[in-house]
Structure formats: C-alpha cells, structure tokens
Amino acid sequence: MPGTQNALSEVAYLRRSCEYLLSTLRDVERELGRLPDLTEAQEAILDMETTLAGSDIRKDLDNAAGSAEAWVRRIENVRNL
C-alpha cells in the first residue's frame, strides 16, 4: 500500500500544480484584457515576452505530458508482473 499511497499523493500534488498553472494563465488573460492601446514598441516587447514565456511553458507541458504517459505505461507494466 505505501507505493500506491505515495503515487496517489504525487498525483494530488501534480493536480494542484496544474490548477495553479491554470489560475495563473487566467491572471495573464485578465492582465492582457486590461492593457491600453499599446505603442509599436510596447507591442514588440509584448510579442517578445509572449514568445519567450509561451515557448518555455509549452516545452515544460510537452515534457510533463510525456512523463505522465510514460508513468501510465510503467504502472501498467507493474500491474502485469
């Protein structure tokens, strides 16, 4: 049972982390909605910041999804022992 309980605790932690990410993304959307008309320079800066943040987050999410999929397969392997 300890292995199962540890895994369930890890899943709960990861779910909370995902909920925090979603909450933060809602904050980003809210802040974007509050922006006034931007100058060309501000638009360029926002584009750069969006590209950097989006790329970093996308890579992390892709890696996390791959890790979760691999975890499912490893659990299936344990079950089939």
VENFENNOR-V443771 format. One record per residue. N is the residue number from 0. RES is the residue in three letters. PHI is phi in whole degrees, -180 to 180 (999 if undefined). OMEGA is omega in radians with two decimals (999 if undefined). Layout:
N|RES|PHI|OMEGA, N|RES|PHI|OMEGA
//
This chain:
0|MET|999|-3.10, 1|PRO|-58|3.13, 2|GLY|-63|3.12, 3|THR|-66|3.14, 4|GLN|-64|3.10, 5|ASN|-62|3.14, 6|ALA|-65|3.12, 7|LEU|-64|3.08, 8|SER|-64|3.11, 9|GLU|-64|3.11, 10|VAL|-61|3.13, 11|ALA|-61|3.11, 12|TYR|-62|-3.12, 13|LEU|-65|3.07, 14|ARG|-62|3.11, 15|ARG|-62|3.11, 16|SER|-64|3.10, 17|CYS|-65|3.11, 18|GLU|-63|3.09, 19|TYR|-64|3.11, 20|LEU|-60|3.13, 21|LEU|-61|3.11, 22|SER|-62|3.14, 23|THR|-66|3.09, 24|LEU|-66|3.04, 25|ARG|-64|3.07, 26|ASP|-62|3.11, 27|VAL|-61|3.12, 28|GLU|-59|3.14, 29|ARG|-61|-3.14, 30|GLU|-65|3.09, 31|LEU|-63|3.11, 32|GLY|-68|-3.14, 33|ARG|-90|-3.09, 34|LEU|-67|3.03, 35|PRO|-78|3.01, 36|ASP|-60|-3.06, 37|LEU|-99|3.01, 38|THR|-74|3.09, 39|GLU|-59|3.14, 40|ALA|-64|3.12, 41|GLN|-65|3.10, 42|GLU|-60|3.14, 43|ALA|-64|3.12, 44|ILE|-65|3.12, 45|LEU|-61|3.09, 46|ASP|-60|-3.14, 47|MET|-63|-3.14, 48|GLU|-63|3.12, 49|THR|-65|3.12, 50|THR|-62|-3.13, 51|LEU|-64|-3.10, 52|ALA|-66|-3.13, 53|GLY|-60|3.14, 54|SER|-64|3.12, 55|ASP|-62|-3.10, 56|ILE|-66|3.14, 57|ARG|-59|3.12, 58|LYS|-61|3.13, 59|ASP|-62|3.14, 60|LEU|-66|3.09, 61|ASP|-61|3.10, 62|ASN|-64|-3.14, 63|ALA|-64|3.13, 64|ALA|-63|3.10, 65|GLY|-63|3.11, 66|SER|-65|3.13, 67|ALA|-65|3.10, 68|GLU|-63|3.11, 69|ALA|-66|3.11, 70|TRP|-61|3.10, 71|VAL|-58|-3.14, 72|ARG|-63|3.13, 73|ARG|-67|3.09, 74|ILE|-65|3.09, 75|GLU|-60|3.11, 76|ASN|-64|3.10, 77|VAL|-61|-3.13, 78|ARG|-60|-3.08, 79|ASN|-88|3.13, 80|LEU|-69|999
//
